[in-house]
Amino acid sequence: MPQITIERSPRLDHVDWEEFALALHPVVVETAAAKLEACKTRVLRTEDEAVGGEKENHAIVNVSVALLAGRSEETKAKLTEAVVDLLRKHVGPTDGLTVHLSAEVRDLDPSYTKVVL
């Protein structure tokens, strides 16, 4: 915990996603009282995407942060806003593209189990 997943458009290959993840972890720690060594991020490059009736001229990024239950709705909302603000800094406007940035913070299912080998 936290389990962070970034789904991002291939049109955003120019972004250093590892740098973004490393910048995101301290934000999660500060905002949601997580431990830095517990933050894990996967970046998934999508292949096919469409927005509205178009396949071109759009890029999509969605960040999902899954935390152990117990954070208030206010804390989750604050973290969501912080994630989007950080995305704005790392992605920025891209010529010729409308970039859609989104984030969500949710509770992990109570069945969540972790093992480190």
Protein Blocks (a to p, Z undefined) as FASTA:
>chain_A
ZZddddddfklmmpcfklmmmmmmmmmmmmnopafklpccdddddfbdcehjbfghiacd
dddddddehiafklmmmmmmmmmmmmmmmnopaehiacddddddddddfklccddZZ
